[in-house]
Amino acid sequence: MANIIITGTSRGIGFELVKLFAKEGHQVLALSRNVQPVQRLDLSNVHCFSFDLGNPNDFKKVEAFLEQWNVVDVLINNAGSLLNKPFAETTIEEFERVYKVNVFGVAEMIRTVRHKMGKEGHVVTVSSMGGVQGSMKFPGLSAYSSSKGAVITLTELLAEEYKETGPSFNVLALGAVQTEMLEEAFPGYQALVTALEMATYIKDFALTGHKLYNGKLLQVSNSTP
């Protein structure tokens, strides 16, 4: 059984991932600002505490917890911050807030966890089709989509930097998935893929994808958006 860390676990894909990994018997550290949904699951192999990727002090909580684990097998950077607002009306503070979670927080989480990950470790970062060069772009998502493009490049760089020692790094650019975040970005839009369906794919990829991929962007989408 593996030791798994997942961010953004209070709803949507992250919440479904917690349940899927726990059902298979893995040890899970579920990180989210709102811990109540995971706590209500009352699962003995799931650990959780309130955690904000945008708060540098919260990473000390992760460091303290990791003293209990000899190794981290999988890190899934799933948490994300969405802003849907015209570029001209977006303040520098709002832009920075999105990047603190979607880019700086992802980088700091990797830095915090990496020393516990060996050659067989796998870091999976959830990005968006909006961050893929040449994909269809949508007005109002300048901060969000550009931040998702940044973590794609970050993944490629880290895979090269740690190719001799591990872990492996891959990034999944997701298309539309029926989650609360999608409803916030595209009110009324009905996606063809459920959060559970996407979580099932990500779970399997997180456990086995590093055997075939490293430093790769996989576009996981069957629709636009």
C-alpha positions in Angstrom: 0.0 0.0 0.0 1.2 3.5 -0.8 1.4 6.8 1.1 -0.5 9.4 -0.8 -0.8 13.2 -0.4 -3.7 15.0 -2.1 -4.4 18.8 -2.0 -7.8 20.3 -2.6 -9.8 17.5 -1.0 -12.9 19.3 0.2 -14.9 18.8 -2.9 -14.9 17.7 -6.5 -12.1 15.5 -7.9 -10.0 15.8 -4.8 -12.8 14.5 -2.5 -13.4 11.6 -4.8 -9.7 10.8 -4.9 -9.6 10.5 -1.1 -12.4 8.0 -1.1 -10.9 5.9 -4.0 -7.4 5.7 -2.5 -8.8 4.9 1.0 -11.0 2.2 -0.3 -8.0 0.4 -1.8 -6.3 0.6 1.6 -3.7 3.3 1.0 -2.7 5.8 3.6 -3.9 9.3 2.6 -3.0 12.8 3.8 -5.9 15.0 2.6 -5.2 18.7 2.6 -7.7 21.4 2.2 -8.8 24.7 3.9 -12.2 23.0 4.7 -11.5 19.7 6.4 -15.1 18.9 7.4 -16.1 16.9 4.3 -13.1 14.5 4.7 -13.5 14.3 8.5 -17.1 13.3 8.0 -15.9 10.2 6.1 -14.4 8.9 9.3 -11.8 6.7 7.6 -9.0 5.3 9.7 -6.4 5.5 6.9 -7.2 9.1 6.0 -5.4 11.9 7.8 -6.4 15.6 7.4 -5.9 19.0 8.8 -6.8 22.5 7.6 -4.2 23.7 5.1 -4.0 26.7 2.7 -1.6 26.5 -0.2 -1.4 30.3 -0.2 -0.2 30.4 3.4 3.6 29.7 3.7 3.3 28.9 7.4 0.9 26.0 6.7 3.7 24.0 5.1 5.2 23.5 8.5 2.2 21.4 9.4 3.0 19.1 6.5 6.6 18.9 7.5 5.6 17.9 11.1 3.1 15.3 9.8 5.7 13.7 7.5 7.9 12.7 10.5 5.4 9.8 10.8 6.0 8.6 7.2 9.3 7.1 6.0 8.3 7.7 2.4 5.7 9.5 0.2 4.8 7.5 -2.8 2.4 9.9 -4.6 1.8 13.6 -4.4 -1.3 14.9 -6.3 -1.3 18.7 -6.7 -5.1 19.0 -7.2 -6.0 22.2 -5.4 -6.7 25.3 -7.5 -7.8 28.8 -7.3 -10.1 30.2 -10.0 -10.8 33.8 -10.9 -13.3 34.6 -13.7 -13.0 38.3 -14.3 -12.1 40.6 -17.2 -8.4 41.2 -17.4 -8.8 45.0 -17.3 -10.7 44.7 -14.0 -8.3 42.2 -12.4 -6.1 43.8 -9.7 -2.5 42.8 -9.1 -3.6 41.4 -5.7 -6.1 39.1 -7.4 -3.6 37.9 -10.0 -1.1 37.2 -7.2 -3.7 35.3 -5.1 -4.3 32.9 -8.0 -0.6 32.4 -8.6 0.1 31.8 -4.9 -2.2 28.8 -4.9 -1.8 27.5 -8.5 2.0 28.0 -9.0 3.9 29.1 -5.8 1.9 26.7 -3.6 2.5 23.8 -5.9 6.2 24.5 -6.0 6.4 24.8 -2.2 4.4 21.6 -1.7 6.8 19.7 -4.0 9.8 21.2 -2.2 8.3 20.2 1.2 7.6 16.6 0.2 10.4 15.8 -2.3 12.9 14.6 0.3 10.5 11.8 1.3 10.1 10.7 -2.3 12.5 8.2 -4.0 13.1 7.0 -7.5 9.6 5.3 -7.7 7.8 8.4 -6.4 5.3 10.2 -8.6 4.2 13.8 -8.5 1.1 14.5 -10.5 -0.1 18.0 -11.0 -3.6 18.8 -12.2 -3.6 21.6 -14.8 -6.2 22.7 -17.3 -6.6 22.6 -21.1 -6.7 26.4 -20.7 -3.0 26.3 -19.9 -2.0 24.3 -23.0 -0.4 26.3 -25.8 -2.7 26.4 -28.8 -5.8 25.3 -27.0 -9.0 27.3 -27.0 -8.9 30.1 -24.5 -11.8 31.8 -22.7 -12.1 35.5 -21.7 -12.0 36.2 -18.0 -9.6 33.4 -17.2 -6.3 35.3 -17.8 -5.0 34.6 -14.2 -6.3 31.1 -13.9 -5.3 29.7 -17.4 -1.8 31.4 -17.4 -1.1 29.9 -14.0 -2.1 26.5 -15.2 0.4 27.0 -18.1 3.1 27.8 -15.6 2.8 24.5 -13.8 3.0 22.6 -17.1 6.4 24.2 -17.7 7.4 23.7 -14.0 6.6 20.0 -14.3 8.9 19.6 -17.4 11.7 21.4 -15.6 11.5 19.4 -12.4 11.4 16.1 -14.4 14.7 17.0 -16.0 16.2 18.2 -12.7 15.4 15.0 -10.8 15.6 12.5 -13.6 18.5 10.6 -12.0 17.2 10.5 -8.5 13.4 10.7 -8.9 10.6 11.3 -8.3 8.8 11.4 -11.7 6.8 14.4 -12.5 3.8 14.5 -14.9 1.0 17.0 -15.4 -2.6 16.3 -16.5 -4.4 19.1 -18.4 -8.1 18.4 -17.8 -11.0 19.4 -19.9 -14.4 20.0 -18.6 -15.4 18.0 -15.5 -18.7 18.5 -13.7 -17.4 20.1 -10.5 -18.2 23.2 -8.5 -15.2 24.9 -10.1 -16.6 24.3 -13.6 -19.9 25.8 -12.5 -18.1 28.9 -11.2 -16.2 29.3 -14.5 -19.1 28.4 -16.9 -22.4 28.7 -15.1 -25.0 26.3 -16.5 -22.5 24.3 -18.6 -22.9 20.5 -18.3 -19.8 18.5 -18.7 -19.7 15.0 -20.1 -17.3 13.7 -17.4 -18.2 13.5 -13.7 -15.7 14.2 -10.8 -15.7 10.5 -9.9 -14.9 9.4 -13.5 -12.0 11.8 -13.6 -10.8 10.9 -10.1 -10.8 7.2 -11.1 -8.5 8.0 -14.1 -6.2 10.2 -12.0 -5.9 7.6 -9.2 -4.8 4.9 -11.7 -2.4 7.3 -13.4 -0.9 8.4 -10.1 -0.2 4.8 -9.1 1.2 3.6 -12.5 1.8 6.5 -14.9 5.4 7.1 -13.8 6.4 3.7 -15.2 5.7 5.0 -18.7 5.9 8.8 -18.4 8.1 11.5 -16.9 8.0 15.2 -17.6 5.0 14.8 -19.8 1.8 16.7 -20.4 -1.2 14.5 -21.0 -4.3 16.2 -22.3 -7.3 14.6 -20.6 -10.2 16.1 -22.4 -13.1 15.0 -24.7 -14.8 18.4 -25.0 -14.3 22.2 -25.3 -14.2 23.7 -22.7 
